[in-house]
């Protein structure tokens, strides 16, 4: 992509994402490149941890005007670690948290961690992944944890809606929820990725929900000449 093919908004989105990456203490942006086109941002280059790669993606999503992010950043470790070292750290990390069931198992191959087993709640599946991706030397995580089916409470739709409206991070008036069996589907529009992610997290906490299909569209609010980072 050349500068001549980019719109003024593309250039502003690209520059603001780059600035936010350099500002955020979780990200070493020295080797990360940014391209932007019509609200879609592509991250390239390399970073020294998987957690840092995901942090770069989160940072990019927080910039107003970003509708989608392609994370092509490569993880290049400063010091290689053996799979045995990573596996030992994963077992220890998972054991530290009482909210993660003992039946969750981790296997490591070429620095990639695969999680297997069953959990009772969707948030436990998400949390187990969050724990292991922070381990030094991890290059990627495959989360194959299954959420054990349980009875969906009859008023779960109402409870999800109530939880969304209580959430200070989003405007729930533009979000619709439908529940079919143990699957909740979110539709509608929000102006930031923070709202989109907040809606998904709140829904995942509902009793009996195994899958959340997040189909909420991010449509940044046009603000004239002003350009904000959220």
N, C-alpha and C positions, 0 to 999 in steps of 0.2 A: 504494500500500500504506500503510495507516495503522497506527499503533502498536498499536491495539486488536486488529487482526487477526493480530498477530505473536505467536508463542510466546516463551517466555523464551529458548529456544535460538536462535531467529531473531535476537532482539535481541543476544544475546551474540556470535553469529557476525558480525553486521553491525558491532558496535562493535569487535571484534577485527580485522576486516579494515580498518576505517578507521584504527585505531591503527597497524597494521602498514604501511599505505600512508604514513602520516605519518612513520613511523620510518625507512623505507627511503630511502637517499640517491639512488637511481636514479629516484625518482618525485616529481614535484611534485603533491602531492595537494590543493592549495589549491582546485581547481575540480572535484574528482572526488566524485561522490555514490555511496553504497553502499546497496543494498537486499538483503535476504536472506529466503528462504522455503524451509523444508524442505531446507536444505543447498545450495540453488541461490542463487548470488550474482550480482547484476546491477550492473555498473559503468556510471555515466553521467557526463555533464559533458564537459570537454575538457582537453587537455594539449597542450604545444607541440612534441611530436615523436612519430613512429611508434615509435621505440625505447622512449620513455617509456610509450606505450600498452601495449606488450607487456610491459614491466616491471611495470606495474600488475596485469596479468593473472597474471603469475608470482607476484607477492607474494600476491595473493588466494588462489591455489591452495595456498600454503604454510600457510595458516591451518587448524588442525585443526577439523574439522566441515564444511568446504567440500567438496561433492561435484561441483559444476559451476559454471562461470563464464560469464556472458554479458557480453562486453566491448563495450558501446555507447559507449565514450569516443570523442569526436571529436577529430581532430588539427587544431589551429588554430595555424598558424605565427606566431611573433612577427615574423618578417621573411620575406616570400615570396622564393623563389629560382626562377630560370628552369629549365625542363626541360634546357636546354643545360648549365647549371652542374651540375645533378644528374648528368646523363649523363657529363660529364667526370670528376666525382668518382667515379662508379661504375666507369668504365673504369680509373681509377688504383687504386682500392681492390682490384678484382679482380686486377689485375696484380701487386699487392704479395705475394700469397700463392701460393707454389709449389704448394700442394696443390689449387688451383683451376685446371682445364685452360684453356688459351688459347682453346678453342672456345666457352667460355661467353660469351654476349653479353647486354647489358642495353639495353632500350629504355625511354624515359621519356615519359609522357604525363600532363599535369596532376598532376605530382608522384608518380605511381605508377610504380614500376619493374617491368618484366616481364623475367624471366630466361628465356632459351632456349638450346638447345644440348644436348650430351650429356656425361655424366660417367661414370666407371668405377665409382664407389662411391657408396652412398647418403649417406654422411657428407659427401661433397663437395657434393651438392645442398643439404643442410641448411646447410653452412658458407657457401656462396656467398650464400644468403639472409641469414644472420646478418651478413655483411660489409656488404651494401648497405643493410640497414635501419637501420644506424647513421649513414648519411649525412645531414647537415643538410638539411632541406627535403623529405625523403621522407615521403609521406603513406600509402603502402601498398606492398606487394610481392606480385606474382603470380609464383609459382615454377613455370614450365613446363619445367624441366630434366628431361631423360629420362636414366634410368640405363641404360647400355648393357648388354644381356644378356651374361652370361658364365657359364661352367660353375659350377654349384653343387657345392661339395665334398661328397663322399658322407657325411662325418661332421659336416656343418654343424649338424644338430640337437643332437648331443652337445656340440659346441663352444659353441653358444649357451647350452645349459643350464649348462655349466661356467662360462661368463662371468657368467651371472646369479648363480650361487652364490658367485663370487669378489667380487661387488660389495657393498661395505660399506653402500651406501645403501638396500638392500632385503632383504626376506625372501623369497628365491626359492622357499621351500617351498610357498607359496600361488600360484605362477605356473606355468601350463602352456604349453608351446611346441609348435606343430605347423608343419611345413614342407611346402609343396606347390609344387614347381617353384622359382621364385625369390621366393616369397612366404612370409613367416613370420607366423604369427598368435599373438598373446599373449592368454591368457584367465586368469581367476582373480580374486582380490581382494587389494587392498593397503589400508593405513590412511592413506596420504598421497599427494598428487600427486607429491611428490619420488620416491617409490618407482616410481610409474607411469611417469614420464618417464625415470628411470634405466634401467628395464627396456627401454624403447623404444630409447634411445640405445645400450645394449649390444648389442641385437639388430641394429640397423642397421649395426654394424661387421662383421657376419659376411660372409665372402667369398661373392659371388654373389647375395646377397639384394638384391632391387630394391625390394620393398614390404614394409612392416611394418604389419600390421593390429593396432592396439592396442585390444583389447576388455577390458582389465583394468578392473574396477570399483573405485572408491574408496569404501571403507566405513569411515569413521572409528571408532575404538574408543571406546565409551562409557566415560567416566572419572568418572562421578558428578558431584560438584560442582566438580571441577577442570576447567580449560579451558586447554589449552596451545596455543602457537603453535610450529609446527615449521619 
